[in-house]
Structure formats: C-alpha cells, structure tokens
Amino acid sequence: MINLNVTFVVLFVSLSLHFFFCAFLGGVFMNIPKLKLLRHFSELFKFKLEYVWETP
C-alpha cells in the first residue's frame, strides 16, 4: 500500500509540473512575436546544418 501511495504522489507531482511548464511556456511563446520566433528557429536550423556540414 505504501508503494502505491508513493507512485500516486510521484505521478501527481509530475503531472502538475508538466501542466505548469506547459502553461508557462505557452505564455512565454504567446508574448514573443511569431516572426521573431520563426527567424530564431531558421537561424538555429541554419547553424545546425552548417555544423553538420562542417563535421566529417
């Protein structure tokens, strides 16, 4: 019974943290303009492509 209670508490805490982080990230991404976000992702993708291209 103790193991069942511990797993339930861990599951509840992980779910609440997951929902909190989803809401927090959603609020942060809503505040950022979409063009800025797209530009950031394109630069990140370009850097990743160049990094992959330069490594043997």
Secondary structure, 3 states (H helix, E strand, C coil): CHHHHHHHHHHHHHHHHHHHHHHHHHHHHHHCCHHHHHHHHHHHHHHHHHHHHHCC
